[in-house]
Amino acid sequence: MGFAKLLDSDEVVIFRIGAEQLSPPKAFPKKWAENFMMQLMVDDLDAWWTHISSLDLPGTFGVPAPKAPALQPWGLRIAYVVDPAGVLWHVAQRRADVEHDG
């Protein structure tokens, strides 16, 4: 989805996207992963959707098809992606006028 792998050792894996870094656990219970979600706030959700939809994630990783961006009742436009571990990712459009979206 655009993350660069910075480190992959026996103990830790670290990814970077833009100025942000993410270090997910290397081992986890399947039940935990399938009941966990991450939210990634982006400046241009439509550009992300173009990128995500071009990756053929279901064919490559056997995951459900990503869900296109849609405005949610709580005010965010979000696209949904399930990663190979079963984690649900909310890729959300950052709202310039909402401080906690920053």
N, C-alpha and C positions, 0 to 999 in steps of 0.2 A: 504493500500500500504506500510505499514511499519512505519507509524507515531504513536507515543505514545501520548495519550492525557494526558497533565499535569494538566489542569484546565478546568472545564466546569461550569461556573456560569451563572446567569441571564444576566450579562453584557458582558462576554468575554469567549472565548474558546481559549486554547493555546495547540498547538501540538509541538512535538519535533521529529526530525529525525537526528540522529548523534549529532553533536554539534549545529545544527541549530534549531531555533524555528520559528513557524508560528502562527499568530493570525488572522484568517479570520473573517470577520464580521458575527455576528449571524443572522442578517436579511439583506436581499438585494432584490432589484427588480429582478424578473426573467429575464427580458430583459437585465439587466446589466450582470448577471451571464453568460448568453448564449453568450455574446459578450466580455468575459474576458478570458485571458489565463495566465497561470503561467508556468514558466520554472524551472525545477529542474535539476541541473547539477550533474551528478553522475560519479564515477570513473569506474564502471563496468556496462555498459548498458545491456550487455547480462545477467548478474545475475539479474538485475532488471526486465528484460523482462520475465525471467523464473518465478520470483515471481509474477509479475502482471498477466501473462497468467494463473497461477494456481489458481487465486482467483475467477473465474467465476463472474466477475463484472456485465456482462449483466444479468445473472440469479439472482444474489443477489440484484442488485440495479436498474435493468431495464434501464441501460445505453447502448450506442453503444459499440460494441466490440472494445477493444483496437487495435491499429494498430501497427504492428511489427516494430522494428527498421529498418530504412532505411537512407542512406546517402542523405542529402538534398543539393540542388544546392549551398547553402551558406556555405557548408563545415561541418556541424554538422550531426552526426548520431542521430536520434531522434525516440522515440516511442511516440505514442499519446494515451492519456487516457482522457475520459470525466468523471468528477465526478458526483455524484447524483444531485448537484445544477446546472449542465450544464456548469461548467467551464472546458475549455480545458487545459489539462496539457501536456507540452512538457517535456518528460524525456529524457535528452540529455547526450551523452557521453562527458565528460570533455576531452579537448585536452591539453596534458601536455605542449605543446609548445606555447600555446596561453594565454597570461597573463589574459585577461578578462574572460576566462573560469574558473579561479581559484575560 
